[in-house]
């Protein structure tokens, strides 16, 4: 049985992580995973869990929370008629295939390699958040045929390697292909469900050495439960704040923060 004081420290850290992730998700419209993965990593590492598969635990636990938050988000957006089900139906198979491939690859990589991948991709996402423009377009409608067959698995694959849902890649992609932002955000929540469900099932069968206490496969139970409870409580607060202030400058500030987190991940991956 793990030390009681260690469990209390873990609980406090997870409460703080879940609360912050919920506020940021509601305030900025970013998926919680982009915050949760590095937060889990630093929290578990601080508590003394720094095994070669620590990043797999962080990815899997983040994706498990995304199942709950994405389903809730899709149902909420669907009541307002904002979900584009035609896009979801066209992209579901490719995204799911990419997610399964992501689990297979992530399961075979060392934690330090996954840190480097997260750092590089987070830099790209941060750069788009900070420098992207609403008028940028790659096309007037979401791609079909061979381009969709290439892009849809990429969305699932890269999202699993980062432990994130559909927002970070799905929203920019749909926006670049002329999907209105409110519809892109709503539909990307559906991407999150498609990414998270098969990947979490796969991660549950992964045998992780030196995992934090109460970890099933690669999914940490306490982290999942505490973060879900906290994000459900604090996300509405973030939404209220978003309506009372201009979120654009905050997105740029968050982009800088994300870049710093990504650079720190890369630094650790390189052993500096």
N, C-alpha and C positions, 0 to 999 in steps of 0.2 A: 504493500500500500504506500503510495507516495506521501511524503512529508506534508502534514496539515498546513504549515506555514507556506510551503511552496504552492499548494492548491489555492490558498487564499490570495497569494500574489498573482497567480495565474488568472483567478476570477476577476480581480480588480483590473488587471491589464485588459482583459477581454471586454469588460463593461465599457471601459474608456474607448477601446478600438471600435466596438459596435456603435456606440453613441456618435462618435465622430464620423464614421462611415455613413450612418443614416442621415445625418445633417447634410453632409456633402452631396450625397445622392439626391436628396430632395432639393437642395439649393442650386446645384450646378447641372443636374441631369446626367451626371457621370455614374457609371456602374460602380457598385461597392467594391468589386473585385480589384480594381486598380488601386484602391486604398488598402483593402484587406490583406492582399498577398504580402506586400512588404511589411505591413504592421504585424501580421502573424509571424513572419520570419524573425523580425527583431525581438518580438515578445518571447517566442520560444527559445531563441538564442540566448537572450538575457537570463532566462530561467535555467539555462544549462543544457538545453537540448539542441545539439548542433551536429547531428549525424549526417551521413552522406546522402540521405533521402529526405532531409528536412523540407526542401522546397516542394517535394511531392505532397507532403502533408499540408503545406500552405495552399497549394493549388487546389487539391481535392476538397479541402474544407471550405475554401472560398466558393468553389463551384457548387457545393452542397447548399450553401446559403442562397446562391443565385436561383436554385430551383424554386424556393419558396417566394423570394422577392419578385422573380420574373412572372410566375403564375399569377401572383396578386396584382402585379402591374398590368399584365395582359387583360385580365378580367375587368380591371378598372377602366382601362383605355377602351376596351371593346364596348362597354356600356355607352361610351360617348361616340361610338362608331369610327374611332380613329385607327384601328388596326387594319392594315391592308392584307387581307387573307389571300389574295391572288399572289402577292409577292411571297408570302410564307409558304404557300403550297408549291410554288415553283422552286424555292430554295431549300426546302426542308431536307430532302434526301442528300444533297451535296453537303450541307452543313453538318448533318449527322455523321456522314462518312468521314468528313474532316475531323470531327470531334473524336471519333473512335481511333483514327490514325494518331491524333494528338496524344491520347492516353497511352497508346503503344510506344510512341517515341519518348514521351515524358517519363514513363516507367523505367526505361532503359538508360536514362541519362543520370549523371551525377548531379547533386544539388548545385554545385558550383557552375556547371554548364547552364542549368536552368536559370540561375541568377543572371548570368551574362545575357541569355536570350530575353529575359524579362527586362533587363536594363536597356537593351538596344531598342526593343519594341516600345517600351514606355517613353523613350526619347522621341520616337516618331510620333506617338500619340500626343505627347506634350507639345511638340512643335506644331502639329496641326491645330491643337486647341488654342495655342497662343498666336499663331500666324495665319491660320486659315480664314478665308473670306466666304461669306454666305453666297456670293454670286458665282463662285467657281463651279464649273460644270465639265463633266466628261461626256455627257450625253443627255438626251431629253427624256429617256425612259430607262428603267432598270434593264440590264442586258439579259439576253436569252441565248439559247444555243450553246456554242462552244465556249463563249466568254463566261456565261453563267456556270457552265460545267467546271471551269477553272477557278472562278472567284468564290463560289459557294463552299467548296471544301477548304479553301484557304482561310475563309472566315472562321470556320469551325476549328481548324487545325491550330491557327495562331492564337485563337482565344483560349483554347485548352492549355497551350504552352505558357500562357500568362495567367491562367486561373480566373479569367474574366468572362462576363456574359456577352450579350450582343451589342451593347451600346458603343463601346470604344471603337470597334471597326464597322459595325452595321450602320450607325447613324451617319458618320462621314461618307460611307459608300453610297447610301441611299440619297443623301443630300447632293452628292456630286452627280447623281443621275436624276436630278430634278424632282425628287420626292419632297413634298412640304415637310418642314422640320417636325411639326407635331405628329404627322403620320409616320415619319421615320423613327422618332423616339418610341411611339407605340408599337410599331412593327418590330423594332429591334428587341423589345422585351420578349417577343415571340422567339426571336433568334436565340435569346438567352436560355429559354426552356429547352430548345432543340440541342443546344450546345451542352447544357449542364446535365440533363438526365442520362444520356448514354455514357458520358465521361465519368460521372460519379459512380454509376454501376460498375464500370471498369476499375476505378480506383478502389472500390470496396474489396476487390480481390487481390490487391497488391499487398505483399508482405513487406512491412517497413521495419527496419532495425532501429533501435534507440528512439522510438517515437514518444511524443509526450503522452502522459497518462490518459487512459480511456479513449484510445484511438482504435477505430475499427477499420481495418485495411489501411487506407491513407487518410481517412476522414476523422478528425478529432471531434468527439462528441460534445465536450463542454464548450469548445470554441463555436461550434455550429449553433448550439442552443442559446448561448448567451448573446451572440451577435445577432441572431434572428430576433430575439426578444428586444434588444436595444434598437435595432434598425427600424422595427415596426413602431417603436415609441418615438424615435427622433426624426424619422424621415418626414412626417407631417410638419414638424417644426422647420425643417429645411425648405419645404414647399412654401410655408407662410413667409419666411424670410425672402424667398425668391420673388414673391409678389410685392414685397415692400421695398425692394431695392433693385438696382440694375445689376443683373448677374454677369454682364459682359466683362467689366473690369476684374471681377472675382475669378472668372474663368482664366483670365490671363495670369493672375496671381497664382491660381492653382496649377497652371501650365508650368510656371517657373518652379513651384514646389515639386511637381512631378518630375521635372528634369533633374532637380537636385537628388531626389530619391533614386532615380534611374542611374545617375552618375555614381552614387554611393554603392548601389548594387554592382555596377561594373567594377568599381574599385575593389570591392570585396572579392568578386569573381576572379580578378587578376592578381589577388593576393597582396595588394598594396596597403 
